Amino acid sequence: MRVFARVTLPLAAVNFTNQASRSVVATVGPLMAVELGLSASGLGALAAVFFASYALAQLPIGVAMDIYGARRVQTVLALVAALGFLLCGLAPDTGVLAVGRFITGIGIAGALIGIMQAGRQWYRPDQLAQTTGAAVFIGASGGLMATVPVQALLPYIGWRGAFLGLAALACCVSLWVRLSVPLGPPGFKPPPRRSLVAEIAEFGRIFRHSEFLRFIPALGLMSAVVFTFQGLWAGPWLRDVGALPDLTRANVLLCYALGMMTGNLISGHLASLAQRRGSDPMMVPYAGMGGMLVFQALLLWHPGGAPLLALLWFGFAFCGSCGPASYSLIAQRFPPALVGRVATVMNGSMLAMVFVLQNAVGWVLDQWPRTASGGWDPAGYGWAMAAILLGQVLTIGWLLAAPLVLRKA
């Protein structure tokens, strides 16, 4: 428990900032779109630029994390995130706002990586999925903060005030990590220094690994879909398809964040429990993928009523939140010195999918005229979600066929 409080909890606070920065646009996005005159594709691009920088920063951060450790890297990155939030809060136009979101994406890009890298140093293999799930559960409460609490404060602080508050939070988290997290466990010896070229070359081994080739399309897309809706499109969907007012919409987004939190916690616990008992822990994310398909199919029916929508979006997020636990399971199949890079390769691949999906959903919605209220046609959401559902079915098909295909190759 002492290790969790001193090492994992401060790093989970970085992920708290990460989750808040992802979710806040879903809450304040409608206000931003009206004030700045953004189209659906414009709003999607603004959200996607955050994930683009997040994805681009993954590989360099993975190398830095393996060489310098979580404490040094996360202390600096939290300050970078603070700068990005500050720019968003003070932005006079969409150009500066986009720059701020780009910088923010870099600053919070190592959130999950730091948890996994430190976890591999401080915990036994059969504790990793459970510890990672618990840390992400705590971090996911940042998504809660960005829903009802932010919605309640918007009349007083505006969407700019929300970003300025996140800037102050990121500064506090940076200081906490610097003062609390050790460089390594007792007896820890840093890895021997090699040339930067040699360190970067290790990525080739990861990309060619059969486990990565088999699992990352399905696991990455599962997480990407959850973050695509959490980071932007769930809020507009609830307005345009669910016809919910602002406060009710924020309550449903709160249920979404709760689904992510509990999904991370329970999936990590079940995966570690299966690992200790000698069962296949990957059955947990398999079940999550199947459940997510069911909830998406139900959402395609455009059901009405806030309680039912809250239940469906909770289940959708719950089932799709097995990613961190499954990442920690796959990372165990690589040498400890590569954990940071393995995590960034998986996370970066997922974030690249988020970038594509957020833009693609906006492009699909723009194929229909704007509604009289300024929203987007429900038919567009239906087509976009159906296309995503088809993509998930295809990646699950690859997951099942890959052992035979890769064995022949």
C-alpha positions as a Markdown table, in Angstrom:
| # | Residue | x | y | z |
|---|---|---|---|---|
| 1 | Met | 0.0 | 0.0 | 0.0 |
| 2 | Arg | 2.9 | 2.3 | 0.7 |
| 3 | Val | 4.3 | 1.7 | -2.8 |
| 4 | Phe | 0.9 | 2.5 | -4.3 |
| 5 | Ala | 0.6 | 5.7 | -2.4 |
| 6 | Arg | 4.1 | 6.9 | -3.1 |
| 7 | Val | 4.6 | 5.7 | -6.7 |
| 8 | Thr | 1.3 | 4.7 | -8.4 |
| 9 | Leu | -1.0 | 7.4 | -6.9 |
| 10 | Pro | 1.0 | 10.4 | -8.1 |
| 11 | Leu | 1.4 | 8.9 | -11.6 |
| 12 | Ala | -2.4 | 8.1 | -11.5 |
| 13 | Ala | -2.8 | 11.9 | -10.9 |
| 14 | Val | -1.1 | 12.5 | -14.2 |
| 15 | Asn | -3.7 | 10.2 | -15.8 |
| 16 | Phe | -6.4 | 12.2 | -13.9 |
| 17 | Thr | -5.2 | 15.3 | -15.8 |
| 18 | Asn | -5.1 | 13.2 | -19.0 |
| 19 | Gln | -8.7 | 12.0 | -18.7 |
| 20 | Ala | -10.0 | 15.4 | -17.8 |
| 21 | Ser | -8.3 | 17.0 | -20.8 |
| 22 | Arg | -9.9 | 14.3 | -23.1 |
| 23 | Ser | -13.4 | 14.7 | -21.6 |
| 24 | Val | -13.6 | 18.4 | -21.2 |
| 25 | Val | -14.2 | 19.1 | -24.9 |
| 26 | Ala | -17.3 | 16.8 | -24.9 |
| 27 | Thr | -18.7 | 19.1 | -22.2 |
| 28 | Val | -17.6 | 22.5 | -23.5 |
| 29 | Gly | -17.6 | 21.6 | -27.2 |
| 30 | Pro | -21.1 | 22.8 | -28.0 |
| 31 | Leu | -20.3 | 26.2 | -26.4 |
| 32 | Met | -17.0 | 26.4 | -28.3 |
| 33 | Ala | -18.7 | 25.5 | -31.6 |
| 34 | Val | -21.3 | 28.2 | -31.2 |
| 35 | Glu | -18.8 | 30.9 | -30.0 |
| 36 | Leu | -16.2 | 30.1 | -32.7 |
| 37 | Gly | -18.5 | 29.1 | -35.5 |
| 38 | Leu | -17.1 | 25.6 | -35.9 |
| 39 | Ser | -18.6 | 23.0 | -38.2 |
| 40 | Ala | -18.7 | 19.3 | -37.2 |
| 41 | Ser | -15.6 | 18.6 | -39.2 |
| 42 | Gly | -13.9 | 21.7 | -37.7 |
| 43 | Leu | -14.8 | 20.6 | -34.1 |
| 44 | Gly | -13.7 | 17.1 | -34.9 |
| 45 | Ala | -10.4 | 18.4 | -36.3 |
| 46 | Leu | -9.9 | 20.5 | -33.2 |
| 47 | Ala | -10.4 | 17.5 | -31.0 |
| 48 | Ala | -8.3 | 15.2 | -33.2 |
| 49 | Val | -5.3 | 17.5 | -33.2 |
| 50 | Phe | -5.0 | 16.7 | -29.5 |
| 51 | Phe | -4.9 | 13.0 | -30.2 |
| 52 | Ala | -2.5 | 13.6 | -33.2 |
| 53 | Ser | 0.1 | 15.1 | -31.0 |
| 54 | Tyr | -0.6 | 12.6 | -28.3 |
| 55 | Ala | 0.1 | 9.8 | -30.8 |
| 56 | Leu | 3.2 | 11.5 | -32.3 |
| 57 | Ala | 4.7 | 11.9 | -28.9 |
| 58 | Gln | 4.3 | 8.2 | -28.0 |
| 59 | Leu | 7.5 | 6.8 | -29.4 |
| 60 | Pro | 9.9 | 9.5 | -28.2 |
| 61 | Ile | 8.3 | 9.4 | -24.8 |
| 62 | Gly | 8.7 | 5.6 | -24.7 |
| 63 | Val | 12.4 | 5.9 | -25.3 |
| 64 | Ala | 12.7 | 8.6 | -22.7 |
| 65 | Met | 10.7 | 6.7 | -20.1 |
| 66 | Asp | 12.9 | 3.6 | -20.5 |
| 67 | Ile | 16.1 | 5.6 | -20.2 |
| 68 | Tyr | 15.2 | 8.3 | -17.7 |
| 69 | Gly | 12.3 | 6.8 | -15.7 |
| 70 | Ala | 8.8 | 7.9 | -14.9 |
| 71 | Arg | 9.6 | 10.5 | -12.3 |
| 72 | Arg | 11.8 | 12.7 | -14.5 |
| 73 | Val | 9.7 | 12.4 | -17.7 |
| 74 | Gln | 6.3 | 12.9 | -16.0 |
| 75 | Thr | 7.5 | 15.9 | -14.0 |
| 76 | Val | 8.5 | 17.7 | -17.3 |
| 77 | Leu | 5.5 | 16.5 | -19.3 |
| 78 | Ala | 2.9 | 17.7 | -16.7 |
| 79 | Leu | 4.4 | 21.3 | -17.0 |
| 80 | Val | 4.1 | 21.0 | -20.8 |
| 81 | Ala | 0.4 | 20.1 | -20.4 |
| 82 | Ala | 0.0 | 23.1 | -18.1 |
| 83 | Leu | 1.3 | 25.3 | -20.9 |
| 84 | Gly | -1.2 | 23.8 | -23.4 |
| 85 | Phe | -4.1 | 24.3 | -21.1 |
| 86 | Leu | -3.0 | 27.9 | -20.5 |
| 87 | Leu | -3.0 | 28.6 | -24.2 |
| 88 | Cys | -6.4 | 27.1 | -24.6 |
| 89 | Gly | -7.8 | 29.3 | -21.9 |
| 90 | Leu | -6.3 | 32.4 | -23.3 |
| 91 | Ala | -6.8 | 31.6 | -27.0 |
| 92 | Pro | -8.2 | 34.5 | -29.1 |
| 93 | Asp | -9.1 | 32.3 | -32.0 |
| 94 | Thr | -9.3 | 28.7 | -33.2 |
| 95 | Gly | -5.7 | 28.7 | -34.4 |
| 96 | Val | -4.2 | 29.4 | -31.0 |
| 97 | Leu | -6.8 | 27.0 | -29.5 |
| 98 | Ala | -5.5 | 24.3 | -31.8 |
| 99 | Val | -1.9 | 25.0 | -30.9 |
| 100 | Gly | -2.9 | 24.7 | -27.2 |
| 101 | Arg | -4.6 | 21.4 | -27.7 |
| 102 | Phe | -1.6 | 20.1 | -29.7 |
| 103 | Ile | 0.8 | 21.0 | -26.8 |
| 104 | Thr | -1.6 | 19.5 | -24.3 |
| 105 | Gly | -1.6 | 16.3 | -26.2 |
| 106 | Ile | 2.2 | 16.1 | -25.9 |
| 107 | Gly | 2.1 | 16.9 | -22.2 |
| 108 | Ile | -0.3 | 14.2 | -21.2 |
| 109 | Ala | 1.0 | 11.6 | -23.7 |
| 110 | Gly | 3.0 | 9.6 | -21.1 |
| 111 | Ala | 0.2 | 9.2 | -18.6 |
| 112 | Leu | -0.5 | 5.4 | -19.1 |
| 113 | Ile | 3.1 | 4.7 | -20.0 |
| 114 | Gly | 4.4 | 6.0 | -16.7 |
| 115 | Ile | 2.0 | 3.9 | -14.8 |
| 116 | Met | 3.0 | 0.7 | -16.7 |
| 117 | Gln | 6.8 | 1.5 | -16.6 |
| 118 | Ala | 6.8 | 2.1 | -12.9 |
| 119 | Gly | 4.5 | -0.8 | -12.3 |
| 120 | Arg | 6.9 | -3.3 | -14.0 |
| 121 | Gln | 9.6 | -2.1 | -11.7 |
| 122 | Trp | 7.7 | -2.2 | -8.4 |
| 123 | Tyr | 5.1 | -5.0 | -8.7 |
| 124 | Arg | 5.0 | -8.8 | -9.4 |
| 125 | Pro | 3.8 | -9.8 | -12.9 |
| 126 | Asp | 0.5 | -11.1 | -11.5 |
| 127 | Gln | -0.2 | -7.8 | -9.8 |
| 128 | Leu | 0.4 | -5.6 | -12.9 |
| 129 | Ala | -3.0 | -5.8 | -14.5 |
| 130 | Gln | -4.8 | -5.2 | -11.2 |
| 131 | Thr | -2.5 | -2.3 | -10.3 |
| 132 | Thr | -2.7 | -0.7 | -13.7 |
| 133 | Gly | -6.5 | -1.1 | -13.6 |
| 134 | Ala | -6.7 | 0.6 | -10.2 |
| 135 | Ala | -4.4 | 3.4 | -11.3 |
| 136 | Val | -6.5 | 4.0 | -14.4 |
| 137 | Phe | -9.6 | 3.8 | -12.3 |
| 138 | Ile | -8.3 | 6.7 | -10.2 |
| 139 | Gly | -7.2 | 8.6 | -13.3 |
| 140 | Ala | -10.5 | 8.1 | -15.0 |
| 141 | Ser | -12.1 | 10.2 | -12.2 |
| 142 | Gly | -10.7 | 13.1 | -14.2 |
| 143 | Gly | -13.3 | 12.3 | -16.8 |
| 144 | Leu | -15.9 | 12.6 | -14.1 |
| 145 | Met | -14.7 | 16.0 | -13.1 |
| 146 | Ala | -15.0 | 17.2 | -16.7 |
| 147 | Thr | -18.7 | 16.3 | -16.9 |
| 148 | Val | -21.3 | 17.5 | -14.2 |
| 149 | Pro | -18.9 | 19.6 | -12.1 |
| 150 | Val | -17.6 | 21.5 | -15.2 |
| 151 | Gln | -21.1 | 21.8 | -16.6 |
| 152 | Ala | -22.3 | 23.3 | -13.3 |
| 153 | Leu | -19.4 | 25.8 | -13.3 |
| 154 | Leu | -19.7 | 26.9 | -16.9 |
| 155 | Pro | -22.1 | 29.7 | -16.2 |
| 156 | Tyr | -19.5 | 31.2 | -13.8 |
| 157 | Ile | -16.1 | 30.4 | -15.4 |
| 158 | Gly | -17.0 | 29.7 | -19.0 |
| 159 | Trp | -15.2 | 27.2 | -21.2 |
| 160 | Arg | -12.0 | 29.2 | -20.9 |
| 161 | Gly | -12.0 | 29.0 | -17.1 |
| 162 | Ala | -12.2 | 25.2 | -17.4 |
| 163 | Phe | -8.9 | 25.2 | -19.3 |
| 164 | Leu | -7.3 | 27.6 | -16.9 |
| 165 | Gly | -8.3 | 25.4 | -13.9 |
| 166 | Leu | -6.7 | 22.4 | -15.7 |
| 167 | Ala | -3.5 | 24.4 | -16.1 |
| 168 | Ala | -3.2 | 25.0 | -12.4 |
| 169 | Leu | -4.0 | 21.3 | -11.7 |
| 170 | Ala | -1.2 | 20.2 | -14.0 |
| 171 | Cys | 1.3 | 22.3 | -12.2 |
| 172 | Cys | 0.4 | 20.8 | -8.9 |
| 173 | Val | 0.6 | 17.3 | -10.3 |
| 174 | Ser | 4.1 | 18.0 | -11.7 |
| 175 | Leu | 5.3 | 19.0 | -8.2 |
| 176 | Trp | 3.7 | 16.0 | -6.6 |
| 177 | Val | 5.4 | 13.5 | -9.0 |
| 178 | Arg | 8.8 | 15.3 | -8.5 |
| 179 | Leu | 8.6 | 15.1 | -4.7 |
| 180 | Ser | 7.0 | 11.7 | -4.2 |
| 181 | Val | 8.1 | 9.2 | -6.9 |
| 182 | Pro | 11.5 | 7.6 | -6.4 |
| 183 | Leu | 13.8 | 7.0 | -9.4 |
| 184 | Gly | 13.5 | 3.3 | -8.8 |
| 185 | Pro | 13.0 | 0.5 | -6.2 |
| 186 | Pro | 15.7 | -0.4 | -3.7 |
| 187 | Gly | 18.7 | -1.8 | -5.5 |
| 188 | Phe | 17.5 | -0.3 | -8.8 |
| 189 | Lys | 20.2 | 0.1 | -11.4 |
| 190 | Pro | 19.5 | 2.2 | -14.5 |
| 191 | Pro | 19.8 | 0.4 | -17.8 |
| 192 | Pro | 23.2 | 0.7 | -19.5 |
| 193 | Arg | 23.4 | 3.7 | -21.9 |
| 194 | Arg | 23.4 | 2.9 | -25.6 |
| 195 | Ser | 23.3 | 5.0 | -28.6 |
| 196 | Leu | 20.0 | 6.7 | -29.5 |
| 197 | Val | 20.0 | 4.8 | -32.8 |
| 198 | Ala | 20.2 | 1.4 | -30.9 |
| 199 | Glu | 17.4 | 2.5 | -28.6 |
| 200 | Ile | 15.1 | 3.5 | -31.4 |
| 201 | Ala | 15.9 | 0.3 | -33.3 |
| 202 | Glu | 14.2 | -1.7 | -30.6 |
| 203 | Phe | 10.9 | -0.5 | -32.0 |
| 204 | Gly | 11.4 | -2.7 | -35.0 |
| 205 | Arg | 11.4 | -5.8 | -32.8 |
| 206 | Ile | 8.1 | -4.7 | -31.2 |
| 207 | Phe | 6.3 | -3.9 | -34.4 |
| 208 | Arg | 7.3 | -7.3 | -35.8 |
| 209 | His | 6.3 | -9.3 | -32.8 |
| 210 | Ser | 3.4 | -11.7 | -33.4 |
| 211 | Glu | 1.6 | -10.7 | -30.3 |
| 212 | Phe | 1.5 | -7.1 | -31.3 |
| 213 | Leu | 0.4 | -7.9 | -34.9 |
| 214 | Arg | -2.4 | -10.1 | -33.6 |
| 215 | Phe | -3.8 | -8.1 | -30.8 |
| 216 | Ile | -3.3 | -4.4 | -31.4 |
| 217 | Pro | -5.9 | -3.9 | -34.2 |
| 218 | Ala | -8.8 | -5.2 | -32.1 |
| 219 | Leu | -7.6 | -3.9 | -28.7 |
| 220 | Gly | -6.5 | -0.6 | -30.1 |
| 221 | Leu | -9.8 | 0.0 | -31.9 |
| 222 | Met | -11.8 | -1.0 | -28.9 |
| 223 | Ser | -10.1 | 1.7 | -26.8 |
| 224 | Ala | -10.1 | 4.2 | -29.7 |
| 225 | Val | -13.8 | 4.0 | -30.1 |
| 226 | Val | -14.4 | 4.7 | -26.3 |
| 227 | Phe | -12.0 | 7.7 | -26.4 |
| 228 | Thr | -13.5 | 9.0 | -29.7 |
| 229 | Phe | -16.9 | 9.4 | -28.1 |
| 230 | Gln | -15.6 | 10.4 | -24.7 |
| 231 | Gly | -13.3 | 13.0 | -26.1 |
| 232 | Leu | -15.9 | 14.6 | -28.4 |
| 233 | Trp | -18.9 | 12.9 | -30.0 |
| 234 | Ala | -20.8 | 11.5 | -27.1 |
| 235 | Gly | -21.9 | 15.0 | -26.0 |
| 236 | Pro | -23.2 | 16.1 | -29.5 |
| 237 | Trp | -24.8 | 12.7 | -29.9 |
| 238 | Leu | -26.8 | 13.1 | -26.7 |
| 239 | Arg | -27.9 | 16.6 | -27.8 |
| 240 | Asp | -28.8 | 15.7 | -31.4 |
| 241 | Val | -30.0 | 12.1 | -31.2 |
| 242 | Gly | -31.0 | 11.8 | -27.5 |
| 243 | Ala | -32.5 | 15.3 | -27.5 |
| 244 | Leu | -31.2 | 15.9 | -24.0 |
| 245 | Pro | -30.8 | 19.4 | -22.4 |
| 246 | Asp | -27.4 | 20.5 | -21.1 |
| 247 | Leu | -27.5 | 19.3 | -17.5 |
| 248 | Thr | -29.1 | 16.0 | -18.3 |
| 249 | Arg | -26.5 | 15.5 | -21.0 |
| 250 | Ala | -23.8 | 16.2 | -18.5 |
| 251 | Asn | -25.3 | 13.6 | -16.2 |
| 252 | Val | -25.2 | 10.9 | -18.9 |
| 253 | Leu | -21.6 | 11.9 | -19.7 |
| 254 | Leu | -20.9 | 11.4 | -16.0 |
| 255 | Cys | -22.3 | 7.8 | -16.3 |
| 256 | Tyr | -20.0 | 7.3 | -19.3 |
| 257 | Ala | -17.0 | 8.3 | -17.2 |
| 258 | Leu | -18.2 | 6.0 | -14.4 |
| 259 | Gly | -18.4 | 3.2 | -16.8 |
| 260 | Met | -14.8 | 3.8 | -17.8 |
| 261 | Met | -13.7 | 3.9 | -14.2 |
| 262 | Thr | -15.4 | 0.8 | -13.1 |
| 263 | Gly | -14.4 | -1.0 | -16.3 |
| 264 | Asn | -10.8 | -0.3 | -15.8 |
| 265 | Leu | -10.9 | -1.4 | -12.2 |
| 266 | Ile | -12.8 | -4.6 | -12.6 |
| 267 | Ser | -11.1 | -5.7 | -15.9 |
| 268 | Gly | -7.7 | -5.3 | -14.2 |
| 269 | His | -8.8 | -7.2 | -11.1 |
| 270 | Leu | -10.3 | -10.1 | -13.2 |
| 271 | Ala | -7.2 | -10.3 | -15.5 |
| 272 | Ser | -4.8 | -10.5 | -12.5 |
| 273 | Leu | -7.1 | -13.1 | -10.8 |
| 274 | Ala | -7.2 | -15.2 | -13.9 |
| 275 | Gln | -3.4 | -14.9 | -14.2 |
| 276 | Arg | -2.8 | -16.1 | -10.6 |
| 277 | Arg | -5.2 | -19.1 | -11.2 |
| 278 | Gly | -3.4 | -20.1 | -14.4 |
| 279 | Ser | -6.3 | -19.2 | -16.7 |
| 280 | Asp | -5.9 | -17.0 | -19.9 |
| 281 | Pro | -6.3 | -13.4 | -18.7 |
| 282 | Met | -7.0 | -12.3 | -22.3 |
| 283 | Met | -10.5 | -13.7 | -21.9 |
| 284 | Val | -11.3 | -10.5 | -20.0 |
| 285 | Pro | -10.7 | -8.1 | -23.0 |
| 286 | Tyr | -12.4 | -10.7 | -25.3 |
| 287 | Ala | -15.5 | -10.4 | -23.2 |
| 288 | Gly | -15.2 | -6.6 | -23.3 |
| 289 | Met | -15.1 | -6.5 | -27.0 |
| 290 | Gly | -18.2 | -8.7 | -27.4 |
| 291 | Gly | -20.2 | -6.6 | -24.9 |
| 292 | Met | -19.2 | -3.4 | -26.6 |
| 293 | Leu | -20.6 | -4.6 | -29.9 |
| 294 | Val | -23.9 | -5.4 | -28.2 |
| 295 | Phe | -24.2 | -1.9 | -26.6 |
| 296 | Gln | -23.3 | -0.2 | -29.9 |
| 297 | Ala | -26.0 | -2.1 | -31.7 |
| 298 | Leu | -28.5 | -1.0 | -29.1 |
| 299 | Leu | -27.4 | 2.6 | -29.4 |
| 300 | Leu | -28.0 | 2.4 | -33.2 |
| 301 | Trp | -31.7 | 2.0 | -32.5 |
| 302 | His | -31.7 | 5.6 | -31.1 |
| 303 | Pro | -33.5 | 4.7 | -27.8 |
| 304 | Gly | -35.1 | 7.6 | -25.9 |
| 305 | Gly | -35.1 | 8.6 | -22.3 |
| 306 | Ala | -32.2 | 9.7 | -20.2 |
| 307 | Pro | -32.2 | 6.7 | -17.8 |
| 308 | Leu | -31.9 | 4.2 | -20.6 |
| 309 | Leu | -29.3 | 6.3 | -22.4 |
| 310 | Ala | -27.3 | 6.6 | -19.3 |
| 311 | Leu | -27.4 | 2.8 | -18.8 |
| 312 | Leu | -26.4 | 2.1 | -22.5 |
| 313 | Trp | -23.5 | 4.6 | -22.5 |
| 314 | Phe | -22.3 | 3.3 | -19.1 |
| 315 | Gly | -22.3 | -0.3 | -20.5 |
| 316 | Phe | -20.6 | 0.9 | -23.7 |
| 317 | Ala | -17.8 | 2.6 | -21.7 |
| 318 | Phe | -17.5 | -0.2 | -19.2 |
| 319 | Cys | -17.0 | -2.9 | -21.8 |
| 320 | Gly | -14.6 | -0.8 | -23.9 |
| 321 | Ser | -12.3 | 0.0 | -20.9 |
| 322 | Cys | -10.3 | -3.3 | -20.9 |
| 323 | Gly | -7.5 | -1.7 | -22.9 |
| 324 | Pro | -5.1 | -0.7 | -20.0 |
| 325 | Ala | -5.3 | -4.2 | -18.4 |
| 326 | Ser | -4.8 | -5.9 | -21.8 |
| 327 | Tyr | -1.8 | -3.6 | -22.6 |
| 328 | Ser | -0.1 | -4.6 | -19.3 |
| 329 | Leu | -0.7 | -8.3 | -20.1 |
| 330 | Ile | 0.9 | -7.9 | -23.6 |
| 331 | Ala | 3.8 | -5.8 | -22.1 |
| 332 | Gln | 4.8 | -8.7 | -19.9 |
| 333 | Arg | 5.8 | -10.7 | -23.0 |
| 334 | Phe | 8.7 | -8.3 | -23.6 |
| 335 | Pro | 11.9 | -7.6 | -21.7 |
| 336 | Pro | 11.5 | -5.1 | -18.8 |
| 337 | Ala | 13.8 | -2.7 | -20.4 |
| 338 | Leu | 11.3 | -2.3 | -23.3 |
| 339 | Val | 8.1 | -1.8 | -21.3 |
| 340 | Gly | 8.0 | 2.0 | -21.9 |
| 341 | Arg | 8.4 | 1.5 | -25.6 |
| 342 | Val | 5.9 | -1.4 | -25.8 |
| 343 | Ala | 3.4 | 0.7 | -24.0 |
| 344 | Thr | 3.9 | 3.7 | -26.3 |
| 345 | Val | 3.7 | 1.5 | -29.5 |
| 346 | Met | 0.3 | 0.1 | -28.3 |
| 347 | Asn | -0.9 | 3.5 | -27.0 |
| 348 | Gly | 0.3 | 5.4 | -30.1 |
| 349 | Ser | -1.4 | 2.9 | -32.4 |
| 350 | Met | -4.7 | 3.4 | -30.5 |
| 351 | Leu | -4.4 | 7.2 | -30.6 |
| 352 | Ala | -3.7 | 7.2 | -34.3 |
| 353 | Met | -7.0 | 5.4 | -34.6 |
| 354 | Val | -8.7 | 8.0 | -32.4 |
| 355 | Phe | -7.4 | 10.8 | -34.7 |
| 356 | Val | -8.8 | 9.0 | -37.8 |
| 357 | Leu | -12.2 | 8.3 | -36.1 |
| 358 | Gln | -12.8 | 11.7 | -34.7 |
| 359 | Asn | -12.2 | 13.3 | -38.1 |
| 360 | Ala | -14.2 | 10.6 | -39.9 |
| 361 | Val | -17.2 | 11.0 | -37.7 |
| 362 | Gly | -17.2 | 14.8 | -38.3 |
| 363 | Trp | -16.8 | 14.2 | -42.1 |
| 364 | Val | -19.8 | 11.9 | -42.1 |
| 365 | Leu | -22.0 | 14.3 | -40.1 |
| 366 | Asp | -21.2 | 17.1 | -42.5 |
| 367 | Gln | -22.8 | 15.1 | -45.3 |
| 368 | Trp | -26.2 | 16.2 | -43.9 |
| 369 | Pro | -27.4 | 19.8 | -43.5 |
| 370 | Arg | -27.2 | 21.3 | -40.0 |
| 371 | Thr | -30.5 | 21.2 | -38.1 |
| 372 | Ala | -32.5 | 24.2 | -37.2 |
| 373 | Ser | -31.0 | 24.2 | -33.7 |
| 374 | Gly | -27.4 | 24.2 | -35.0 |
| 375 | Gly | -26.8 | 20.5 | -34.4 |
| 376 | Trp | -26.3 | 17.6 | -36.8 |
| 377 | Asp | -28.7 | 15.2 | -38.4 |
| 378 | Pro | -29.3 | 11.9 | -36.4 |
| 379 | Ala | -29.0 | 9.9 | -39.6 |
| 380 | Gly | -25.3 | 11.0 | -39.8 |
| 381 | Tyr | -24.6 | 9.6 | -36.4 |
| 382 | Gly | -26.3 | 6.3 | -37.3 |
| 383 | Trp | -24.1 | 5.9 | -40.4 |
| 384 | Ala | -20.9 | 6.8 | -38.5 |
| 385 | Met | -21.6 | 4.4 | -35.7 |
| 386 | Ala | -22.6 | 1.6 | -38.1 |
| 387 | Ala | -19.3 | 2.0 | -39.9 |
| 388 | Ile | -17.3 | 1.9 | -36.6 |
| 389 | Leu | -19.2 | -1.3 | -35.6 |
| 390 | Leu | -18.3 | -2.9 | -38.9 |
| 391 | Gly | -14.6 | -2.0 | -38.4 |
| 392 | Gln | -14.7 | -3.6 | -34.9 |
| 393 | Val | -16.2 | -6.8 | -36.4 |
| 394 | Leu | -13.4 | -7.0 | -39.0 |
| 395 | Thr | -10.6 | -6.5 | -36.4 |
| 396 | Ile | -12.1 | -9.2 | -34.2 |
| 397 | Gly | -12.1 | -11.5 | -37.2 |
| 398 | Trp | -8.4 | -10.8 | -37.7 |
| 399 | Leu | -7.8 | -11.5 | -34.0 |
| 400 | Leu | -9.3 | -15.0 | -34.5 |
| 401 | Ala | -7.6 | -15.7 | -37.8 |
| 402 | Ala | -4.1 | -14.2 | -37.0 |
| 403 | Pro | -2.5 | -17.2 | -35.3 |
| 404 | Leu | -3.0 | -19.3 | -38.5 |
| 405 | Val | -2.0 | -16.5 | -40.9 |
| 406 | Leu | 1.1 | -15.4 | -38.9 |
| 407 | Arg | 2.2 | -19.0 | -38.5 |
| 408 | Lys | 2.1 | -19.5 | -42.3 |
| 409 | Ala | 4.0 | -16.2 | -42.8 |
